[in-house]
Amino acid sequence: MNAFLALSSAPTRPLAVPPVDWVSIAPELCLFGAALAIVMLRALVRRSPRVFDFSVVIGVVGIVASGVCTAVVWHVVHDNGPYQAIKGMVAVDGFSVFVRTVVLIATFLALLLSVGYLKREALDGPEYLALMLLSATGMMVMASANDLIVVFLALEILSIALYVLAAFDRRRLESQEAGLKYFVLGAFSSAIFLYGIALTYGATGTTSLTGIAQFLAANHVGHPGVLVAGFAFLLVGLGFKVAAAPFHMWTPDVYQGAPTPVTAFMASATKVAAFAAFLRIFVGTFPLYGVDWRPAVWGLAIASLVVGTVAALVQTNVKRMLAYSSISHAGFVLIGVQVATRSGTSAALFYLFVYAFMAIGAFAVIGAVARKGDARHDLEEYRGLAGRQPLLAGVLTVCLLAQAGVPLTGGFVAKLGIFKAAVDVGQYPLALVAMLASVVGAFVYLRIVVTMYGGGESANPADGVVPVDLATRAVLAVVVSAIILVGILPGVVLDFARDATLLLVGAR
C-alpha cells in the first residue's frame, strides 16, 4: 500500500506526442473527412430524397480537395526531396504522390459510374459512397506507408469497406456470395500477411521499412530462414490483393457477383494500391535479398500470365473474361516488380496508370449493357451492339484493343515498357512468355469485338437502345481520351513515373 502511495505521489512526466506533419497526410484526411460528412448527413437527415445528391457533391469535393493536397505534397517533395513524417511511419516521396494520383482518378471515375447505377438499381447510396471513400482512404495510406504495421492497417481499412461494397446489392444472391467469398479469403490472406510481418520483425527487430533496409545493409542476418519465411508470407498476402495466380481463386466470382462499379473500382484502384505496397516493400526495402524473393515473383508472374490468359479463352461471361484478364495484367506488372530496377519499377507504375483507365472504361460499358438487375453479362448480349449503340461499342473496342497492346493506345506503350525492362536485365524467358500471353490474350479481346461488330443481331427480343446517364458518358469520354492521348503522347506520364521511381529508390 505504501509502495502504491509512493508511486502515485511521484511526479509524472508529460506524455511525449510525436509531431504531426499535417501536410503529409492531408490527402487522406480529405477523403476520410468527406466519408465522415456523408455518414453524419445520412444519420441526421434520413428521409430527404436529396441526401444522395448532397452525398455525391460531398464525395466529389473530398476527392478534388485530396487531389489539391496531393499536388501540394508533390510540390514540397519536388523542392525539398523525399522525407519521412510522423516518426518515420509515413514516406513522403514521388512514389506515394504517383500512386495517390492514380487512386484518386480511379475513385473519382468509379464514383461517377456509381451515381447512375445506384439510381437505376434503387439502392441506398450515401452508405455506398462513404464506403468507397473509406476504402480509397486505406489505399492512399498504403501508398505512403513506411512501416509494415501501417501497411497492414491500410490493407484492413480498404478491405473491410470492399467486403461490404461487394455484397452491397442484398437483393442479388451473386452479390452476397461475392462479399462472403471475398471476406473469408481476404481474412485468411490478412492473417498470412500479418504472420509475415511478425517473422520479418523477428529477423530484423523492427517493422519500419527504412529501419529494415538499414539493418539489412549493415548487418548479417543470423537466421536467414526466418526472414525468407517472412518474404514468403508477405508475398502470399500481397499476391491475394493483386489477384496473382495461384492466389486468384476469389477474383472471377467476386468480379462477377459484385456491383459493376465496385468491380471497376476493385480492378483499378485496389490493384494500384496493392502493387504500391508490393513495390515499396520488396523493391524499396529488400533489394539486397533479391536472390531470395525474385524467383518467387518470377513464378507468380509466369503463373498469372498463363492462368489468366488460358482461363479467359473458355469464358462466355464477359465479366469473368475481364476478371481472368486482370489476372494476366497482374502478371505483366509483376514482371516489372521482378526486374527490380528503376526502369522496371517505372514501367510497372506506368502500366498501372494505363490499366486503371482501361479497366474502368471496359466495366463502365459492361455495367450499361447489363441494364437493370446487373445480370446480363453473357457474350451473346453484345451481339450487334455496334449497330444498336456505336458509342458503347466504340468505347469498349478502344479499351479492349488497349488491353491487347495495339499501337497508338496507352496499353501498347505500357507493355512495351515491361518487355524492355525484362530484356534489359536478360530475362528473355519471362519476356517471351509475356509476348505469347499478349498474342493469346488478343484473341480474347477480339472475340468480344467481333461479336459486337460482325456477329449479327441479338436473339433476345428485349435488346434495344441502352440508356446511358450523363455521368457515365463523362467517364467514357475521359477514359477514351486518356487511353489514346497516353498512347500518342506518353511523355508526361512516363516522366512522372520515372521521377516517382527515382525518389522511391533514392529514399532508401
PyMOL commands that set and color helices and strands:
alter all, ss='L'
color gray80, all
select helices_A, chain A and resi 2-9+22-44+51-80+94-121+125-144+148-166+173-204+209-218+224-241+251-257+260-285+287-313+318-339+342-370+379-382+385-388+390-404+410-424+428-454+470-488+491-506
alter helices_A, ss='H'
color red, helices_A
select strands_A, chain A and resi 83-85+90-92
alter strands_A, ss='S'
color yellow, strands_A
deselect
rebuild
show_as cartoon
